[in-house]
Amino acid sequence: MSSGIEETKTEGQVQHNEKLDHSEVLTNKDLMHEAIEGENQEHQMGVWEAAKTHPKACIWAFIFCFTIVMESFDMFLNTNFVALTYYKQRFGVSTGPKEWSIPTRWQSALFQSGQCGAFLGVFAAGPITNRFGYRWTTIFALIMMNATIFISFFSTSLGMMVAGQLLEGIPWGFFIANSPAYASEVVPLSLRGATTATLQMSWSIGGIIVAGASYAYNNRMDQWSWRVPTALQWLFPTPLMILVFLAPESPWWLIRRGRKAEALRSIERLGDKGDKSQKTLAMIERTVELEAEMGGAPSLLDLFKGTDLRRTLIITGMYASQNFAGNLIANQATYFFEQAGISTDKAFQLNLINSCLQFVANALSWPLTAWFGRRTIYLWGTAINVAFLFILAICGSVHQTHATSYAQACLGVIISFVYAGAMGPITYTIIAETSAVRLRALSTGVGRAAYYVAEIPMIFLASQMLNQTGWNLAGKCGYVWGCTAIVCWILAYFFLPELKGRSYREIDILFNRKVPAREFKTTHIDVTENE
């Protein structure tokens, strides 16, 4: 074959192939032709055709995205625990006749400690992934997750629970940094939106399991009301470790490490066969070499230099914005329902319904990403939630009756549904596509770190707004989240580019040319350009 890097029969030939320089693809006409053909075949492939020809790639992408179910599970677990009757009696303070509440400072600590651990994890994930790859880094994090669950399960005080959450958060950081990056690299261009959107679906799956377990154990008046749901976390790490071990490594990572023969095998395992696999490999090499010419070995400092600074700001801004458009209402749904005036038992029922509806919304996001652009989905989704947040605030401001309590609860469900179908999943797609390939492991980590930097104070604010020992605002918190969502919409309108249907080479060129965000969609990039 003209590419000169197909599977060979002897060890010496494989070693020779792996030592080939990426720059050959830019100087060899035959290789450049294959790279162009590889990119053209990606552009021409529709969503359904890509799904039929690359089912294994979709499965492996989903498996990596499914690791985020553990962060979701634990996050929702703690927000449900503060609403459990026995949990409040054992660890809380009395707020009235037969009423108890977890103090705001401890409630905030429980919600924030895991995020603090994840903040450390995302920074560690980038360098470790660059060195060892997505598979082994994720396996290491799963082993760590198995070990840290013991602390939470055997906790006997709020302090121990906070410590357990802090340590559990570290592997969360690895999962959320690696999952969108891996998913975006193993599937064809037309499937990037749908596969990265499954991150939000995994989040919802975790919420459904927690909601069901919490509802089932809500009326138990002993320690097992919270220990059994905690133990359910052990369901995930070991099976996922086996599946991740069997998964192919990202061919993009393998090419960056100079392991071409392995990259070709990985491409073939993901769905491309024969000439297609050679063309895909040439396309990857071309993009990797073009990025290498723009900068040397990837480092954290590169994220804040030149055009990569703009990309980093978009990624960090998109991640941080997840905390400002009503998402925290979804994350604290059970407690929000209680504060809106719904009984404890009904609140847990509503939370289960809410989690199932979020799953439905996630599924609906798949065709949305195929039909509409990333920018369009984010702007319209945010605008719709702004309207509902202010309606929620108005309901919380009028004279409170049984009807207004249920109106606030229903609006909370609607806000969660819109978020789970629009801003939530599309954010993961945007951050995976925006970063340069050579900096992807680092940029997704730093982006998620920005999410935690924004989330930690916002969790405290959300707890303060809802808690009976705080401001006790209930639905009136919609005024705050509505205003912050407006700010997110304005910033996205001016600075969020449209990346749907663009190859990573085209995205690199658009950023390198400093094309304004609102002109990304209409700017033409020729398939032969290497700028």
Helices and strands as residue ranges (DSSP letters): H 11-18, H 24-27, H 29-44, H 47-53, H 55-66, H 69-81, H 85-91, E 93-96, E 99-101, H 104-153, H 158-186, G 189-191, H 192-217, H 224-231, G 232-235, H 237-246, H 251-256, H 260-270, H 275-294, G 300-304, H 306-321, H 327-331, H 333-339, H 344-371, H 374-397, H 402-421, H 423-434, G 437-439, H 440-466, G 474-476, H 477-495, H 504-512, G 517-519
